[in-house]
Amino acid sequence: MKKGCYIYLLLSLVLLLQDTVVAAKELPVLPYPQYVQTSNSQVAISSNLSLNFRLVNKDVVNRLSEHWMAFRSKTAPSLKAVTSINVGILGKDKKFDAEVMKYAASRMDKIGKEGYVLVINKKQSILAANTETGLFYGLQSLKQLIRASWNKEVNIVDWPSFPNRVIFDDISRGPISTVNYIKEQIERMAEIKVNGLSFYIEHVVQPLSHPDFAPDSGKLTIPQIKELSAYATKHHIQLIGSFQSFGHFEKILSLPQYKSMGETSTLISPLDPKARKFLENVIGELCDAFGSPYFNVNCDETFDLTKGRSKKYIDSIGAARFYADHLKFLYDIVKRHNKQMIMWGDVALQHEEVLDMLPKDVIYGTWEYSENKSYDKLILPFKKRGLQFMVCPGILNSYRMFPDMTMASSNIRYFVNDAAKHGAAGVITTVWDDGGTYLFSGDWYGVYVAADKSWNADPKWESSFDNRYEKAAYGTDNGAYVKALNKLMELRALPITYNLNDQVWRQKILPDSGQQLIVNNTSAKDALTIITAADQLLAAANPQSHRTDISTLQFGIDQYRLIIDTRIQLADVAQKYYKAVSLSNATPQNSIAVLMEADKKVMEIALRHLLLKEQFRTAWLKENQPYSLNVVLDSYDKRINDLKQLSGNLHAAITALKAKTKLPEVSHVRLNIKESPEYYFQNWMFGGPFPFSSKDKIPDFLYSENTEYNKPPIPGDFIHYQGIAYRWQKYASQDGGVIDLDENYKSPNSSLVYAYCNITVEHPITVKAFFAAYDGGEIFCNGENVFSSINGGQPDGEERSMTLTLKAGVNHLLMKLPKKEGHPWTFTFRLDKDLSVTTHKHKYQLNPKKTTYEAD
């Protein structure tokens, strides 16, 4: 009998534990708490819950009550629910502490400054913490439980995995948020326990000492920064100051009054007295305006470090010493204003001796935005020296149609796993906007991933994230937003939309008059299948809050659909024109009917562009200041104007038919569109153009006359020719497969340009390549000349073939492309059509077994 009772009790306990585990996994709280215990006993919680404070300071009571009442005013109360909760700060009331201890037990020692204990059961309801911040975070979890209609007993003991959980928003590449939208960001981030907000700032602040470099239509003033700092503090968030203080300085240096401060066109000079005074004044003002004890001087990606006016001095002392000396100068400024300096760690990782030259209390932000399983190499150099560091994953809008949330989620989770393993001081999740056409309302999924992971680094709760996100962000549980988002991310694998790159939007939709446009639409139908599926999934979304997130994702879907539809339909319009030409002599009326049908299609596409443009304008101004909006809308206007001109050309063709005259050539109507299944190389790096005449010999050097730069280039490197330095520049064709050097350089005279790309293969392979250029050129693969056709070139535009022997790994392809005066300066390059090619900028992958999606 006793044995039977024992077995019964044991089975009951196992079942109870199973119930607890299931319930814990389903707890609708984000970030997920560190410790959760639930039971199946039901107890409802209502938003009309009153806070019964136990010996809490009056000011704290007022502040927390204000937050709670704001929540209650927006949430419908429930009947038959818990009506009050005891709220207290530990250490003030022994009886209260004893009650809390029964639930927290040994975990009481872990809650620290930001943790809390939350208990809801039939006997009592308690919220306890060591600080006001802890109580605030406990209320955020309570709010989420109430919104999700949680109805079971629960015991939560919670604390953060990292003391610093920061979102770093790029406001210098286009979108700069309004003060009101930043306040919305603060409110929403506070609910998911983010405790730091910072901005990437190059030029969009207006210090009193130098008020003239900020754009008129987009900036934060010193009073606004102070206002936002106070608002952030009210929500237990630090507003962390930031100013780019070395590289990426081209925007300020482009102004005549500041040009003299440049080491190069992109780098401020550490030795220039005016530059040093400028940094001292601006950083000093910003340190005083931002409320956080930290200040980020940035100083990343100093590509021109050894290429400017101080080169001789730098060569004499070394680049690491030169860099470190400037950082010590910045450190002293920050220190004088009672701040602790943060800096990016990339340059120090390239020159590790820098880490031994700087003060030990510098905090390093070590960053990487790509998907990797391990980030130890970015962490261990700091850890082994006992230096403070924060890991910095990223959410990348940069040069994309929509942020790559697959990449962001993986990057954040794996990077933060390593951060927890190695004792990082925090997580700074960056949001980058290179390209300038983005809405922050498209970034929130990634922000929630970062908040969840930086509060609770335990990987076991990652699988429940999507469900908790839907409930926390939108008050729904059908998963519609996340399903639609994940479906849209499938576009990143297709050639036409690879890596979600925005080149598919920036490319011309029509060739210029007299020119040809080569487009590859082989994956267009697959893209439309994905877009339609994402659209249908999102249609099921029924958000109770944050509806703008849904409309922004819908905009992304609609823009993709318009891009693909436009490519397909304009190719069809081109075929209709050919058909009209073929019918024009025998049956001109049928020809007119075909042209009218084509024109109708063109104007429908134009109208869709116009409607989407106005949607974007409205969405932008809800979040952002007007600065840069005109630049974004220019791409819409260009497409709309091209379509209107095409419509005019079609009407002129109809008039010609009615007048019984010959139809214009297809290229003059701007419909010389060639659909091709071949993959043309559209992304290059260019060096030049150099002066060159038909009598000149093409230079013998590969990459530069200067030995230092005579190697495969990276962006920002120089190519030296006849004593003049030319910078290598990134290039992406807007003419499909045709590379139009005339359009790029506007050079009527004879010239010469170098074009470079690299091709990565997993195994050695010999491939066939095809090249066409009016005046020919020379082509080198891994330094070996594989093609030469200078005299005569290919005036008929016919492709010439060659063989490329590619080794395993990275292969370097270089072209030397001359132009004779009066000749068109264009070229095309492709590989055999049976090969699978993907690209990120000028870096190509051939027949990859595993596709690599690169960050920018």
N, C-alpha and C positions, 0 to 999 in steps of 0.2 A: 504493500500500500504506500509506504513512504517512498519507495523507489519510483512507483508510478507517478506520485505527486511531483517528485523531483524532475522526472522527464517532462511532465506537463508544464512545469514552471520554466524549464529550460527552453522548450519549444516556444512558449509564449514570449520569452525574452528575445529569442531569435527573430520571431515575427515582428516584435516591436521594433527591433533594430532595423529590420528590413524596411518597415514603414518609415522610420526616421530617415534612412538614407534616401529613399524615393522622394520624400517630402523635401529634404534638404536640396536635392538636385533641382527641384522645381521652384525653389524659393525665388520669387520675382524681384530680386534686388541686384542692382548693378552700381558699383562693383560688388562682386560676390563676397560676403563676409568671411572672415577667417575661421570662425567656429559657429556652427548652426546646429541646434537640436530642436526637433519638432515632435509633436505627437499627433494622433488622429483626433484628439479632443477638439471640438469646434469652439471657436470664439471669434466673433465678428469685431472688426475695428472700423470706426467711422471717422470721417473727416471732422465731425463736430466734437471730436475728442478735446477735452480741456486739459491744459498743462498745469499740474499741481506742483509748484516749485517748493522744494524743501531747503530752506536756509540758503537760497541763492541770491547773490548780489542783485540789487534792484536794477542796475544798468544792464546786467546780463539778462535778467528777466524781461526787461523791455525790448531788448534787441531780438531775443529768441521768440518772444510773443509776436513781434511784428512779422517775422518770417512765417510763423505758423498761421497767423490770421490771413496773410496773403494767400497761403495755400488753401485754407478753409473757404475763402471767398470764391475760389474757382472750382471747388469740388462738391458734388452733391452728397449730403449726409446719408448715412444708412440707419435703418431702424434696428432695434434690438442689438445694439452694439456696445462695446466698452465705451464708457462716457468720459473717463479721466485717466491720466497716467501720472505717477509720481516722478518728478524730474529733480535730480540733485547732482551736485558736485561732490565727489568723494572726499572724505576727510573733514566734512563739516558736521556730520550727524552720525554718531556711532551706531545707532539703531538702524538707520538707512544703510550704512556701510555693511552691516551684518546681513541685512536682507539681500543686498547685491551679491555678497560673498557666497551665498548659498548657490547662486547660479553661475557665477564667474569662476569660483574656486581658484585654482592655481593660475588661471589665465588672467587674473586681475593684474598681475605684474607686467603683462605685455601691452596693456592698452595705451600707456604713455600719454602723450599730449594730444593725440588726435583720435584715439580709440574710444570705444563706448561699450556699454552693456545695455541691451534692449530685451526686456522680458514682457511677454503678453500671455497670460493664462487666465483661467477662470477665477483664481484667487486674487491675483494682483497684476498690476502693470507698472513697469519700472523702466526709466531711462536714466542711466548714470554714466558719468565720465569724470576725468580728472580736471578737465578744462571746459571753457565755453565752446571751443572748437569741437571737442569731442561730442558735446551735446548737440551742436549744430549738425554734425555728420550723422548722429543717431536719428535726428529728426528727418534727414533726407531718406534714410532707409525706411523709416516709419511711413513717410509720404508714399513711397513706392509700393509698400505693402497695401496701403489703403486704396491706392488707385487700381491695384490689381485684384481688389476684393479678396485679399487673403483672409482665410477664416479658420486657421488652425493655431493651436498654441505654439509659441515659438520662443526660443531662448538664443539670443545672438551675443557673442563676445567678439569684438572686431577691432582691428588695428591695421595700419598700413604696412606693406612690405618695404616701402621707401618713404623717407621723410619729405622728399621733393618730387612732386608730380606735376610737370609743367607742360603746357601747350605753347608752342612757339609759332606764331602766325606771320607769314610773309606779307607785308603790306607795302613793299617797295617795287614790285614788278608789275603793277597795274592796279588791282583792286585794293583800295585803302578804306577800311570800314568807317562808317559814321560813328560818332560818339554813342548814339542810341543803340546801334547794333553791337558795339563792343560791350555795352551794358547787358544786352541780351546774351551775348557769349558768356559773360561773367556769371549771370544767373544760372544758365544751363550747365556750365562746367562745375559750378559749386555743388549742384545736386548730385553729380557723379564724382564728387570728392577730389576734383583737381584743385591743387592749392597754389598754382603759379600760372600766370599768363604773361607772355612776353611777345615782342614783335621784332621781325627782321626789319631794321631801319637803315637805309642808306642815305635818304635825303628828304623824307616826308615828315620831318619835325621842323618846328620853327622856334629855335632858341632866340632869346632876346639879343644875345651878342652878335648873332649872324642871321638875321631874319630873312635874308634875300635868296637863300638857295632852295627853300621849300616851294613846291608848285602851288600856285594860287588856288587851284581847284581841288587840292587833295593834300591835307597835312594834319598833324596834331600839334596844337600850340602847347606851350608850357602850362597855362591855366587848365586846358583840357586834360592834359596828362595828370595833373594834380587831382582834378575832379574824378577821373577814372581810377586813380590809385585809392582814393577814399572810398569809392563805390566798391572796388575789389576787396578792400579790407573789411568792409561791412559783410561781405560774403565769404570771409576767411580765405581769400585768395591774395597772394602777393603779386603786384604788377611789377615785373622785373625789367629794369632799364636795359637798353641795348643800343649800340651805335657801331656801324661798320667803320673800323678805325685803321685799316691798312689797305687791303685790296678791295675790289668791287667799288671803287671810288669814282668811276667814270662819269656818273651823273653830275656830281658836284664839280669835278675837274673840267667838265665841258663848258661851264660858265666862265666867261672871260675874266671875271674878277678873281677866280680861284685857280685858273689854269696853271699859274706859276708854282703852285704847291705840289705839282705832280712829279713823282719819280718817273713814272711813265703815264700814259693816258688813262690807266686803270688803277694806279697805285699812288697813294699819297706819300710824299717824301719824308722819311723819318728825320732827315738832317736839315730840312728847310725850316728856318726860324718862324716864318709865317705859318707854315703847316703845323708846327708844334704848338704855337699859340692858339691856332684855330681849334685843334683837338682839346687843348686844355680848357678853353672856354666852353665848347659845346658839350663835352663829356661832363664837365663840372655842373653845368646847368641841368643836364638830364639826370645825373646822379641825385641832385636835390629834388627833382620833380617826381621821380619814380619812388614808390614807397618801400620797395623791397630792400633788404640788406645786401642783395647781389647786384652786380652790373656786368653785362656781357659786352666785351669789346670786339667780339667776333674774330677778325684777323685770319680768316680761312682763305684757301685758294689764292695765295699770293703768287700767281703764275709768273709775273714779271719781276720776281724778286732780284734776279741777277741780270736784268736786261735794261736797266734805266741809267740815269745820269750819274748814279753813284757806283757804277759797275767796278771801276778801278779800286775804290775803297772797299767794296764788298769782297772782291777777289783777294784783297790783302788781309782781311780779318776772317773771312769765311761767311757763308750765307747764314749759318746757324747763329753765329755771334751777332750778326747784323739784325736778324729777326728778334733774337732774345733781348737785345738792347732796346729795341722799340717797344717790346712788350713790357719791359721794366719801367720805361717812361710812362706808359699807360697805367701800369700797376700803381705807380706813385700818385697819379691823378685820382684814380678810383679810391685809393687808400685815404687820401686827404679828405675825401667826402664820406668817410666811414662806411665804405662799401667793400665787399669781397668780390674780387675779379673772377669772372667766368670768361673763358676763351675757347674757341674751337680747337680740337686737338690734331687736325690733319697734318699741318705743317710740322708740328713737333714729332709726329710719328715718322715723317720723312727724314727729319734730322733729330734723332733721339737725344742728342747731346743738349738740345734746347731744354729738355726736361730737367737737366741738372744745373741749368743756368738761372732758372726762374725761382722766385720765392715759393716756399713749400705750401703756402695756403692758397695758391691759385687753384681754381676748380676747372678741370678740363672737360669739355663736351666732346666726346668721341662719337663720330657719326658715320653711319652707313645706311643706305635706304634700299639696297637690293635684298633679295631672298637668299639667305644662307642658313645652314644648319648650325654653324658656330661663328661667333664673333670674337673669339679669344684674342686673336692677333691685334684687335683694336682696343683691347682692355688690359692685357698683361703688362705692356710697357709702363702703364701708370700704376698698376697694382704692385708690381715688384719694387717700385720706388716708394711705396707708401703714400702716393699722391691721391688727392680727392678727384673723383671723376663722376660724371653722369653719362649714361648712354643716351644716344640721340637717334632713334629711329625716325622714319619719315612717312608722310602721306603726300604723294606726289601728284599734283595737278600738272606739273611742268611739261609743256609741249604735248599734252594729252587732250583728248576730247572729254574725258571724265577721269577722275582719279582712279588709279589701279588699286582697288581695295583688296584684291587677292594678294598682291605684292605687299601692300601695307600691313595687312593682318599678319602675314607670315613674318615679315621683318620685325614688327613690334614684338611679337610673342617670343621668337627665338632670341632676339637681342636682349629682351628683358629677362629671359631665363638665365642668360649668361651674366647679366648685371646682378641678379640675386645671388648667383653662385660665387661671384667675385667681390661682393661687398660694395657695390656702387652707391654713391650718395643720393642718387635719384635718377629720374627718367625725364628727359626733355623731348617730347614728341613734336617734331617739326612739320609744318604744313607749307609746301613750296608752290609758288605760282609763276615760275618762269614761263613766259608767253603771255601772261597778263589777262586771260579771258575767262576767269573762273569765279565761281560763287562758293562762299564758305558753306552754304547750306548743302552742298554736295559732299562735304568732308566729314559730316557728323558721325557716320558709321565708324570711320577710322579713329575719331576722337574718343568715342565710347570704348573701342577696343583698347586704346591706350590707357584710358582711365581705369578700366576693369583690370588690366594686367599690371599697371603700376601701383594699384592699391593692394591687389592680391596676386602675387606672382605664381601661385600654385597652378601648374598646367592642367590639373584635373577638371577645372571648371570651364575650360575653354569650349568644350563641346556643348555646353548649355548657353553659350553667349548669345547666339542669334535669337533664341526665344526670349531671353531676358532683355535683349536690346529692343525687340518689338514692343514688349510690355512697358519698359521704362521710357522709351522715346515716344511711342505713339499710342500707348494704351490699348494695343491690339494683340491678338495671339494667333492670327492666321498666317503669319510669316510672309505676307505679300511683298513688303518692301525688300526684305533680304533675298527672297527668291528671285525677284525681278533684277535686283542688283547683281546677284551671282550669275544670272543668265546673261546680262549685258557684258559681264567680264569675259565671257567666252569669245567675244569679238577680238580679244587681244591675240588669239592664236591664228586668226585668218590673215592671209597675205595683204588683203585690201585694207584691213584695219589693224595691222600688226602692232602690238604693244600699246594699243589705243592711241597711237601717234596722231597728232593734229595735222600732219602733212596732208592727210586725205581731205581736210577742209581747206587748207591753204593753197592747194594746187588749183591751177586754172581750170575752169569748167569748159572753156572754149579756147581754141588757139587764136593768137593774134592774126590779123588779116595777112594773108600770104604765107602763114606758117602752118605747121602740122602739130597736132597734139596726139601723143601715143598713150593709150590707157589700157590697163589690164583689168578686166572686169570678171575674171574667171571665178573669183570667190564672192561676187556680189550677191548671187542668189542665196548662198549660205549665210551671208551677213543679214539679208532680209529675213530669213527664217529665224535667226536669233533675235533680231530686233522685234519681230512680231510676237514671238513668245514672251519676251521681256515686257512688252506693252500689255499683253493679255494678263500676265501675272500681276503687274502693277495696278491694273484696273480693279482688282479685288481689294486693294488697300482701302481701309476706312479709318484713317487716323483721327484720334480724339485730340491730339495736340501735335505741334510742330509740322503742320501741313506743308510748309514751304519745302521741307526735305523731299516730300513726295513730288511736288511740282517741279523741283530742280532735277530729280531723276527722270521725270517725264519729259522735261525739256531735252535732256541728254539723249533719250530714246528718239524723240522727234527729230532732233538735229541729225542723228545718225541716219534715220530713215530718209531724210531729205537729201543727204549727201549721196547715198546709194541710189535713190530714185533718180537724182539729177544725172549721175553718170550713165545709168542705163537708158534713160529717156533721151538724153542729148545724143547718145550714140545712135539711137533709133531715129531721131530727127535728121541726123546726118544721112542715114540710109534712105529716108524719105526724100531728101533733096536729090540724091542720086537717081531715085526712081522718077522724081519729077523731071529731071533732065532727060531721062530715057523716053519719057512720054511726051515731051514738049513739042516735038515736030509732028507726030502723028495725031495725038489727041491732047491739044493744049488745055482743053477744059478739064480733062482728068488730071493733068499736071497741076492746074490751079487748085483743084480739090485736095490733092495731096499736100500742097504747100499750105493751104488754109488749115488742114488738120495738124500739120507740123507746128504752125504758128500758135494754134490753140494750146498745144502741149507746152510750148515755150512759155506762154503767158501764165499758164497754171503754175508752172514751176516758179516763175518770178513772184507771183502772188504768195506762194508758200514761204518764200524767202522773206518777203516783206512782213508777213504775219509773225514769223519766228524772230525777226529782228526786233519788232516792237515788244514781244514777250520778254526778250532778253533785256531790253532797255528798262522795262518795268522791274524785272527781277534784280537787276544791278542796283538800281537806285533805292530799292528796299534795304540793301545791305551797305552800299558803298557811296562814297563821295563821287562827284562827276569826273574827277581826274581819270584819264585814260579811257573813258567810255567811248570817246570819238574814235580812238585807235581800234577798239574792238569792233565797233559798228562799221568801220571802213571795209572790213572783209565782206560784210553783208552787202554794202552799197556797191562794191566792185562786182559781185555776182549779179545783183539786180540790174546794174547798168549794162553789163555784158548781155544779159538776157533781153533787155529792152532793145539794145542795138541789133541783136540777132533777129528779133521780131521785125525791126525796121528793115533789115536786109531781106527778110522773107517777103515783106510787103512790096519792097522794090522789085523783087523777082516776079511777083504776081503782076505788077504793073508792066514789067518787061514782056511777059507772056501776052498780056492783053494788047500790047502795042506790036505784037508779033516780032519782037526782037529776041536775040539769043539770051539765054539765062547766064548770069555771071558764073565764073569759075567757083567751084566749091570752096577753094581757099580764100577767095575774096569775100565770100559770104560768112566766113569764119566757121565753117563746118568740115574742115579737113581733119576729121577725128578718125584715128586708126585704132580699132580695138585689136589688141595683140595678146596672145597667151604667153608671150615671152616675158621674162623678168628683167627689166632694164635697171641698171645701176643709176639711182637718182641722187644719192647722197655722197658728197666728196669733201675733201679739204683742198682749197686752192691756195697756191702761192704765186704772187705776182699781182698784176701783169708787168712784165719787163719790156723795155724798149727793144724792138727786134725788127730787122728788115730782111728782105729776101736774100740779101748778100751775106747776112750773118750766119754763122754756124751755131747750131743749137749747143748750149753749154754741155761740157762733158760731165760736170758734177751731178750727183743724184739729187741731193736735198738742199745743199747750200755750198757756196764757195768757202764759207767759214767752217773750219773743222769741227768746232763745238756743236754746230747745228746740222752737220752733214749726217743725219740719221733720220729714221722714220719719225715724222712730226707728231706732236700732240697739239691741240688747240692752244693758240697763244705763242707757239714757237715762231722763230724768225727764219727766213730764207734770205741769204745775202747774195747779191749779184752786183758786180762792178761797184763795190763799195757802198751800196745802198741796202738797207734792211727792209724786207717786206714781211708782213706778218701772215702766217698761215690762217686762213679763215674757213669756218664751217660753211657748207653750202647744201641746200636742199632744193632740187628742181621743182619749179611750179609748172613745168611744161610736160609733165609725165615723163616718158622715157627720153625726151630730148633735153640736152643740156645746152642752154643758150648763153654762151659767154658774151655775146654782143650785148644782150639785155643786162647781164650782170655787171659788166665793166663800162658800158657806154663808150667804148674806145674805137674811133673810126680808123685809127692808124694801125700799122703793122705792130703786132705785139706777140708776146709769148707768155703762156701760163703753165704752171705745173698743177696737176691734179693727182690727189693721193687717196687711196682707201686701203683697208686691209680685209683679208678673207681668212676666216678660221675654219679648219677642217679637222675632224677627229682622226682620220687616217690619211696617209699619202694618196694622192689621186692626180691623174692627168685629165684635164678638161679642155674642151674647145670653147674659145671665146670669140666674140664678134664685135667689130669696131667700125664706125663710120665717121669721117670728118672731112670737110671740104678740102682743107689743106693738109690732111694727113697728120702724122705725129709719130712720136717714138713711145714705146711702151716697155716697161721694165717690170719683171716679176722677181722679187727677192734679189734685186740688184743686177739681174741678167736681162739683156736686151732680147725681147721676144717678138718685137714687131717694129718695123721702120718703114714709113712711107711719107716722105717729105715733099719731094718734087712731083708735082702733079696731084697728089692727094687722091681724093675720091669725089671729083666734081659732080658725078652722077648720083651721089648719095648712097651708092651700093656698099653693103657691108663687106669688110675683109675679115678673114678668119685667122686665128693663130692658136697655138697650143700653150697652155699654162701647166707647168709641173708644180703642183702644190704639195708642200711637206705637211706633216701632222703639226697642228698648232696654228700660229698666226703667220700669214703670208702677206707681204707688202707689195702693193701694186702702185706703180707710178707712171703717169703720162706726161709727156712734154708736148704741148699743143700750140703750134704757131698759127698766126693769122696774117694773111696778106691783105694789104690795103684794098678796100672795096669788096672783099670776099666775105660771105657769111661765116660767122665763127660759132659753129655748133658741132656737137658730137653726140654719138650714142655708144653705149657699151653694154653688152650682155653676155651671159654664159649660155651653154647649150640648154634648150628648153626642158630637157628631161631632168634637170637638176633642181632640187628644192633649195631655195635661197630665202633667208630672212635677214633683216637689217635693223640696226640701231645706230642712227646717224651714219657715219662713214665706216662703220664696222659691220661686216657681213658674215653670216654663218652659212656654211654649205652642207646640205644633207645632215642636219643635226639630229641625233637620236633623241636628245633631250633639249627642248627649246629653252633658251636663256632669255629672260625678260630683264633688260637692264634698267637701272634707275638713271635719272639724269643728274 
